[in-house]
Amino acid sequence: MCTHKENDAASKMGEIDLRDRLAHVYNDQISEYQHLVEVASAIKKLDPIRDEIILDIGCGTGRITYKLLESGCKIVGLDFSGESLRVCKSRCDELNHRRDDFCLIRGDACNLPLKNDFFDKCISSEVLEHVPSKIERLKMILEIHRVLKPRGRLLLTTYNHSLRKIMGKKKETAENAPLYAYRYNYFELKKLISHVFKGEVKIVGILNLRHWVPKTFLGKFKNQFVAVDVFIEKTPFSYLLAHLLSVECAKPIMLENK
């Protein structure tokens, strides 16, 4: 019988293989509407400032990394898929930025090969849900906390279960699924993040219309629907409909004992 560690390792290796194979077509599989809402929401919330050092965990093929570089930040992108990183590098090289503006690292989000208290901000888009165990997901949040500077900010998005529950979908994929996914609900996610980040934790739902409006309409009237999606995100119960949950929090300053 396999141990939890062996199952986790097998799940990660399976995902690496899948990500490597899909790296060159991944961007084509994301709808323009989804890209507009997700990336625009992420950049607005993160509010990148020139020369800030930002960590992009699970940067993949660079759809957010690219936009952050455009803002003049210094970016470290981390992913465990070598092929995804190659696509990301090619994409970012098109901006002709200085070599010291961005760095790409192949590594594990649960064991970051990075210094303590180093980053001004961290973003992780749709990564947490694919970490294959509760213990490993907690380790990922602890690692993010470790590498952020005091007052450093985290923006994290992950799959939302509330919509899935309404639609009768399971909270967790089977162990033998091609890609593992665990869907958090609002309260469960807030408990996890608050366990590590001892301050205000803000969670809202994004991509509220993705599962409710036919794709043909989303494409044809995308600007109008994006505006509606942004409006819904600002309401108190956006997490009830959303495809994703978006978390904002900051690492507090630790006061020395006198």
Contacts in CASP RR format, 6 or more apart in sequence:
PFRMAT RR
TARGET T0000
AUTHOR 0000-0000-0000
METHOD contacts of the structure
MODEL  1
MCTHKENDAASKMGEIDLRDRLAHVYNDQISEYQHLVEVASAIKKLDPIR
DEIILDIGCGTGRITYKLLESGCKIVGLDFSGESLRVCKSRCDELNHRRD
DFCLIRGDACNLPLKNDFFDKCISSEVLEHVPSKIERLKMILEIHRVLKP
RGRLLLTTYNHSLRKIMGKKKETAENAPLYAYRYNYFELKKLISHVFKGE
VKIVGILNLRHWVPKTFLGKFKNQFVAVDVFIEKTPFSYLLAHLLSVECA
KPIMLENK
2 10 0 8 1.000
4 133 0 8 1.000
4 135 0 8 1.000
7 132 0 8 1.000
7 133 0 8 1.000
7 175 0 8 1.000
8 132 0 8 1.000
8 133 0 8 1.000
8 136 0 8 1.000
11 132 0 8 1.000
11 175 0 8 1.000
11 180 0 8 1.000
12 80 0 8 1.000
12 108 0 8 1.000
12 132 0 8 1.000
15 80 0 8 1.000
15 130 0 8 1.000
15 179 0 8 1.000
15 180 0 8 1.000
16 80 0 8 1.000
16 81 0 8 1.000
18 178 0 8 1.000
18 179 0 8 1.000
19 26 0 8 1.000
19 60 0 8 1.000
19 79 0 8 1.000
19 80 0 8 1.000
19 81 0 8 1.000
19 83 0 8 1.000
19 84 0 8 1.000
20 81 0 8 1.000
20 82 0 8 1.000
20 83 0 8 1.000
20 84 0 8 1.000
21 83 0 8 1.000
22 29 0 8 1.000
23 60 0 8 1.000
23 61 0 8 1.000
23 81 0 8 1.000
23 82 0 8 1.000
23 83 0 8 1.000
23 84 0 8 1.000
23 86 0 8 1.000
23 87 0 8 1.000
24 83 0 8 1.000
24 87 0 8 1.000
26 60 0 8 1.000
26 61 0 8 1.000
26 84 0 8 1.000
26 87 0 8 1.000
27 61 0 8 1.000
27 63 0 8 1.000
27 87 0 8 1.000
30 63 0 8 1.000
31 215 0 8 1.000
31 218 0 8 1.000
31 219 0 8 1.000
32 219 0 8 1.000
32 222 0 8 1.000
33 210 0 8 1.000
33 215 0 8 1.000
33 218 0 8 1.000
33 219 0 8 1.000
33 222 0 8 1.000
33 225 0 8 1.000
33 226 0 8 1.000
34 207 0 8 1.000
34 210 0 8 1.000
35 63 0 8 1.000
36 222 0 8 1.000
36 226 0 8 1.000
37 206 0 8 1.000
37 207 0 8 1.000
37 226 0 8 1.000
37 229 0 8 1.000
37 230 0 8 1.000
38 125 0 8 1.000
38 157 0 8 1.000
38 206 0 8 1.000
38 207 0 8 1.000
38 244 0 8 1.000
39 63 0 8 1.000
39 64 0 8 1.000
39 67 0 8 1.000
40 226 0 8 1.000
41 206 0 8 1.000
41 230 0 8 1.000
41 233 0 8 1.000
41 246 0 8 1.000
42 64 0 8 1.000
42 123 0 8 1.000
42 125 0 8 1.000
42 155 0 8 1.000
42 157 0 8 1.000
42 246 0 8 1.000
43 64 0 8 1.000
43 67 0 8 1.000
43 68 0 8 1.000
43 71 0 8 1.000
45 155 0 8 1.000
45 246 0 8 1.000
45 248 0 8 1.000
46 54 0 8 1.000
46 68 0 8 1.000
46 121 0 8 1.000
46 123 0 8 1.000
46 153 0 8 1.000
46 155 0 8 1.000
48 54 0 8 1.000
48 68 0 8 1.000
48 71 0 8 1.000
48 72 0 8 1.000
48 73 0 8 1.000
48 121 0 8 1.000
49 71 0 8 1.000
49 73 0 8 1.000
49 120 0 8 1.000
50 71 0 8 1.000
50 72 0 8 1.000
50 73 0 8 1.000
51 72 0 8 1.000
51 73 0 8 1.000
51 74 0 8 1.000
52 73 0 8 1.000
52 74 0 8 1.000
52 120 0 8 1.000
52 121 0 8 1.000
53 73 0 8 1.000
53 74 0 8 1.000
53 75 0 8 1.000
53 76 0 8 1.000
53 118 0 8 1.000
53 119 0 8 1.000
53 120 0 8 1.000
53 121 0 8 1.000
54 68 0 8 1.000
54 73 0 8 1.000
54 74 0 8 1.000
54 75 0 8 1.000
54 76 0 8 1.000
54 119 0 8 1.000
54 120 0 8 1.000
54 121 0 8 1.000
54 122 0 8 1.000
54 123 0 8 1.000
55 75 0 8 1.000
55 76 0 8 1.000
55 77 0 8 1.000
55 78 0 8 1.000
55 114 0 8 1.000
55 119 0 8 1.000
55 121 0 8 1.000
55 122 0 8 1.000
55 123 0 8 1.000
55 144 0 8 1.000
55 147 0 8 1.000
56 62 0 8 1.000
56 64 0 8 1.000
56 65 0 8 1.000
56 68 0 8 1.000
56 75 0 8 1.000
56 76 0 8 1.000
56 77 0 8 1.000
56 78 0 8 1.000
56 122 0 8 1.000
56 123 0 8 1.000
56 124 0 8 1.000
57 77 0 8 1.000
57 78 0 8 1.000
57 109 0 8 1.000
57 112 0 8 1.000
57 122 0 8 1.000
57 123 0 8 1.000
57 124 0 8 1.000
57 127 0 8 1.000
57 140 0 8 1.000
57 144 0 8 1.000
58 77 0 8 1.000
58 78 0 8 1.000
58 79 0 8 1.000
58 80 0 8 1.000
58 109 0 8 1.000
58 124 0 8 1.000
58 125 0 8 1.000
58 127 0 8 1.000
59 65 0 8 1.000
59 77 0 8 1.000
59 78 0 8 1.000
59 79 0 8 1.000
59 84 0 8 1.000
59 85 0 8 1.000
59 88 0 8 1.000
59 104 0 8 1.000
60 79 0 8 1.000
60 81 0 8 1.000
60 84 0 8 1.000
60 85 0 8 1.000
60 87 0 8 1.000
60 88 0 8 1.000
61 84 0 8 1.000
61 87 0 8 1.000
61 88 0 8 1.000
61 91 0 8 1.000
62 84 0 8 1.000
62 87 0 8 1.000
62 88 0 8 1.000
62 91 0 8 1.000
62 92 0 8 1.000
64 123 0 8 1.000
64 125 0 8 1.000
65 75 0 8 1.000
65 77 0 8 1.000
65 88 0 8 1.000
65 91 0 8 1.000
65 92 0 8 1.000
65 102 0 8 1.000
66 88 0 8 1.000
66 91 0 8 1.000
66 92 0 8 1.000
66 95 0 8 1.000
68 75 0 8 1.000
68 123 0 8 1.000
69 75 0 8 1.000
69 92 0 8 1.000
69 95 0 8 1.000
69 97 0 8 1.000
69 101 0 8 1.000
69 102 0 8 1.000
70 95 0 8 1.000
72 101 0 8 1.000
73 101 0 8 1.000
74 100 0 8 1.000
74 101 0 8 1.000
74 102 0 8 1.000
75 101 0 8 1.000
75 102 0 8 1.000
75 103 0 8 1.000
76 102 0 8 1.000
76 103 0 8 1.000
76 104 0 8 1.000
76 105 0 8 1.000
76 114 0 8 1.000
76 119 0 8 1.000
77 85 0 8 1.000
77 88 0 8 1.000
77 102 0 8 1.000
77 103 0 8 1.000
77 104 0 8 1.000
77 105 0 8 1.000
78 104 0 8 1.000
78 105 0 8 1.000
78 106 0 8 1.000
78 107 0 8 1.000
78 109 0 8 1.000
78 112 0 8 1.000
78 114 0 8 1.000
79 85 0 8 1.000
79 88 0 8 1.000
79 104 0 8 1.000
79 106 0 8 1.000
79 107 0 8 1.000
80 106 0 8 1.000
80 107 0 8 1.000
80 108 0 8 1.000
80 109 0 8 1.000
81 106 0 8 1.000
82 106 0 8 1.000
85 104 0 8 1.000
85 106 0 8 1.000
88 104 0 8 1.000
89 104 0 8 1.000
92 102 0 8 1.000
105 113 0 8 1.000
105 114 0 8 1.000
107 113 0 8 1.000
109 124 0 8 1.000
109 127 0 8 1.000
109 131 0 8 1.000
109 140 0 8 1.000
109 143 0 8 1.000
110 131 0 8 1.000
110 136 0 8 1.000
110 139 0 8 1.000
110 140 0 8 1.000
110 143 0 8 1.000
111 139 0 8 1.000
111 143 0 8 1.000
112 143 0 8 1.000
112 144 0 8 1.000
112 146 0 8 1.000
112 147 0 8 1.000
114 147 0 8 1.000
115 147 0 8 1.000
116 146 0 8 1.000
116 147 0 8 1.000
117 146 0 8 1.000
117 147 0 8 1.000
117 148 0 8 1.000
117 149 0 8 1.000
117 150 0 8 1.000
118 147 0 8 1.000
118 148 0 8 1.000
118 149 0 8 1.000
119 147 0 8 1.000
119 148 0 8 1.000
119 149 0 8 1.000
119 152 0 8 1.000
120 149 0 8 1.000
120 152 0 8 1.000
120 153 0 8 1.000
121 148 0 8 1.000
121 152 0 8 1.000
121 153 0 8 1.000
121 154 0 8 1.000
121 155 0 8 1.000
122 144 0 8 1.000
122 147 0 8 1.000
122 148 0 8 1.000
122 152 0 8 1.000
122 153 0 8 1.000
122 154 0 8 1.000
122 155 0 8 1.000
123 154 0 8 1.000
123 155 0 8 1.000
123 156 0 8 1.000
124 140 0 8 1.000
124 144 0 8 1.000
124 154 0 8 1.000
124 155 0 8 1.000
124 156 0 8 1.000
124 157 0 8 1.000
125 156 0 8 1.000
125 157 0 8 1.000
126 157 0 8 1.000
126 158 0 8 1.000
126 159 0 8 1.000
126 244 0 8 1.000
127 140 0 8 1.000
127 156 0 8 1.000
127 158 0 8 1.000
128 137 0 8 1.000
128 140 0 8 1.000
128 141 0 8 1.000
128 156 0 8 1.000
128 158 0 8 1.000
128 184 0 8 1.000
129 158 0 8 1.000
129 159 0 8 1.000
129 181 0 8 1.000
129 182 0 8 1.000
129 183 0 8 1.000
129 184 0 8 1.000
130 179 0 8 1.000
130 180 0 8 1.000
130 181 0 8 1.000
130 182 0 8 1.000
131 137 0 8 1.000
131 140 0 8 1.000
131 182 0 8 1.000
132 180 0 8 1.000
137 182 0 8 1.000
137 192 0 8 1.000
138 192 0 8 1.000
138 195 0 8 1.000
138 196 0 8 1.000
141 192 0 8 1.000
141 193 0 8 1.000
141 195 0 8 1.000
141 196 0 8 1.000
141 197 0 8 1.000
142 196 0 8 1.000
144 154 0 8 1.000
144 156 0 8 1.000
144 196 0 8 1.000
145 154 0 8 1.000
145 196 0 8 1.000
145 197 0 8 1.000
145 251 0 8 1.000
148 154 0 8 1.000
148 251 0 8 1.000
149 251 0 8 1.000
150 251 0 8 1.000
150 252 0 8 1.000
150 253 0 8 1.000
150 254 0 8 1.000
151 250 0 8 1.000
151 251 0 8 1.000
151 252 0 8 1.000
151 253 0 8 1.000
152 250 0 8 1.000
152 251 0 8 1.000
153 248 0 8 1.000
153 249 0 8 1.000
153 250 0 8 1.000
153 251 0 8 1.000
154 197 0 8 1.000
154 247 0 8 1.000
154 248 0 8 1.000
154 249 0 8 1.000
154 250 0 8 1.000
154 251 0 8 1.000
155 246 0 8 1.000
155 247 0 8 1.000
155 248 0 8 1.000
156 193 0 8 1.000
156 246 0 8 1.000
156 247 0 8 1.000
157 206 0 8 1.000
157 244 0 8 1.000
157 245 0 8 1.000
157 246 0 8 1.000
157 247 0 8 1.000
158 183 0 8 1.000
158 184 0 8 1.000
158 189 0 8 1.000
158 244 0 8 1.000
158 245 0 8 1.000
158 247 0 8 1.000
159 181 0 8 1.000
159 182 0 8 1.000
159 183 0 8 1.000
159 184 0 8 1.000
159 243 0 8 1.000
159 244 0 8 1.000
159 245 0 8 1.000
160 183 0 8 1.000
160 184 0 8 1.000
160 185 0 8 1.000
160 186 0 8 1.000
160 205 0 8 1.000
160 239 0 8 1.000
160 242 0 8 1.000
160 243 0 8 1.000
160 244 0 8 1.000
160 245 0 8 1.000
161 171 0 8 1.000
161 183 0 8 1.000
161 184 0 8 1.000
161 185 0 8 1.000
161 188 0 8 1.000
162 185 0 8 1.000
162 186 0 8 1.000
162 239 0 8 1.000
162 240 0 8 1.000
162 241 0 8 1.000
162 242 0 8 1.000
163 211 0 8 1.000
163 240 0 8 1.000
163 241 0 8 1.000
163 242 0 8 1.000
163 243 0 8 1.000
164 170 0 8 1.000
164 171 0 8 1.000
164 183 0 8 1.000
165 171 0 8 1.000
165 185 0 8 1.000
166 240 0 8 1.000
167 211 0 8 1.000
169 183 0 8 1.000
171 182 0 8 1.000
171 183 0 8 1.000
172 181 0 8 1.000
172 182 0 8 1.000
172 183 0 8 1.000
173 179 0 8 1.000
173 180 0 8 1.000
173 181 0 8 1.000
173 182 0 8 1.000
184 192 0 8 1.000
184 245 0 8 1.000
185 239 0 8 1.000
186 203 0 8 1.000
186 239 0 8 1.000
186 245 0 8 1.000
189 203 0 8 1.000
189 245 0 8 1.000
189 247 0 8 1.000
190 201 0 8 1.000
190 203 0 8 1.000
193 201 0 8 1.000
193 203 0 8 1.000
193 247 0 8 1.000
193 249 0 8 1.000
194 201 0 8 1.000
197 249 0 8 1.000
197 250 0 8 1.000
197 251 0 8 1.000
197 252 0 8 1.000
198 252 0 8 1.000
199 249 0 8 1.000
199 250 0 8 1.000
199 252 0 8 1.000
200 249 0 8 1.000
200 250 0 8 1.000
201 247 0 8 1.000
201 248 0 8 1.000
201 249 0 8 1.000
202 247 0 8 1.000
202 248 0 8 1.000
202 249 0 8 1.000
203 239 0 8 1.000
203 245 0 8 1.000
203 246 0 8 1.000
203 247 0 8 1.000
203 248 0 8 1.000
204 233 0 8 1.000
204 234 0 8 1.000
204 238 0 8 1.000
204 239 0 8 1.000
204 242 0 8 1.000
204 245 0 8 1.000
204 246 0 8 1.000
205 233 0 8 1.000
205 238 0 8 1.000
205 239 0 8 1.000
205 241 0 8 1.000
205 242 0 8 1.000
205 244 0 8 1.000
205 245 0 8 1.000
205 246 0 8 1.000
206 229 0 8 1.000
206 233 0 8 1.000
206 238 0 8 1.000
206 242 0 8 1.000
206 243 0 8 1.000
206 244 0 8 1.000
206 245 0 8 1.000
206 246 0 8 1.000
207 229 0 8 1.000
207 242 0 8 1.000
207 243 0 8 1.000
207 244 0 8 1.000
208 229 0 8 1.000
208 232 0 8 1.000
208 233 0 8 1.000
208 238 0 8 1.000
208 241 0 8 1.000
208 242 0 8 1.000
208 243 0 8 1.000
209 218 0 8 1.000
209 225 0 8 1.000
209 228 0 8 1.000
209 229 0 8 1.000
209 232 0 8 1.000
209 241 0 8 1.000
210 218 0 8 1.000
210 243 0 8 1.000
211 243 0 8 1.000
212 241 0 8 1.000
213 225 0 8 1.000
217 225 0 8 1.000
218 225 0 8 1.000
219 225 0 8 1.000
232 238 0 8 1.000
232 241 0 8 1.000
233 242 0 8 1.000
239 245 0 8 1.000
END
